[in-house]
Amino acid sequence: MSRRTPLASLVAALLLTGACAGPPTSTPSALPQPAPASPAGSAAAGDAAAGSGGVGSATEADAMSGIDVVFLSTMVGHSERTLQIVRLARDRVRDDALRTLAAAVEATEADELAAMRGWLPTTGPGASAAAHHDGHGDDAALDRLRTAPDADVDRVLRDVLADHQRSAADLARSHVGVGRNERVRDLARRIEQSRTAEVELLRGTGTP
């Protein structure tokens, strides 16, 4: 019981890392995300700005670059795998703090996933790669979790999820410096912050 109050505060902080982006797009407990917008919408905005002589039309024209599409498609696969991990273990988790954290992770990434799918192009360069991303390919981690004895599920979930979220934080951190679309870069910033916080929380849930 002694660790549940600090954990609740930390989970609350985690869920608020994206609060500045606006209201959530699905469940109230999920990390708030910007409303999905298609690349066509950005292009239309760019055309309007160009027609009026507005500044920033070049930025709009380059808004959904190939590197942005690659990042989004990779993160879609990564979040799909995150949901597989937490859903595979959620009915077997014994520790209340870990169960609370896993539920927060699930809500956050389900909401992010819906937003990212809405942003990805369905035609044109990069669309094929986005559609066929395979979910990061870490089947061995899923097998490890699936076959873990009940007594070891909490420990294995902490290890597997921490490694998985650390890789997401690294990917997002890299994209902040190279992305072209400011909305996607903002999402990358919030992913880096939330996944880093989750890794710290996963370490903390195993301590007495």
HELIX and SHEET records of a PDB file:
HELIX    1   1 ARG A    4  LEU A   15  1                                  12    
HELIX    2   2 ALA A   19  ALA A   21  5                                   3    
HELIX    3   3 PRO A   39  GLY A   51  1                                  13    
HELIX    4   4 SER A   57  ALA A   61  1                                   5    
HELIX    5   5 GLY A   66  ALA A   89  1                                  24    
HELIX    6   6 ASP A   96  TRP A  119  1                                  24    
HELIX    7   7 ALA A  127  ALA A  131  1                                   5    
HELIX    8   8 ASP A  139  ARG A  146  1                                   8    
HELIX    9   9 ASP A  150  ASP A  152  5                                   3    
HELIX   10  10 VAL A  153  VAL A  178  1                                  26    
HELIX   11  11 GLU A  182  GLY A  204  1                                  23    
END                                                                             
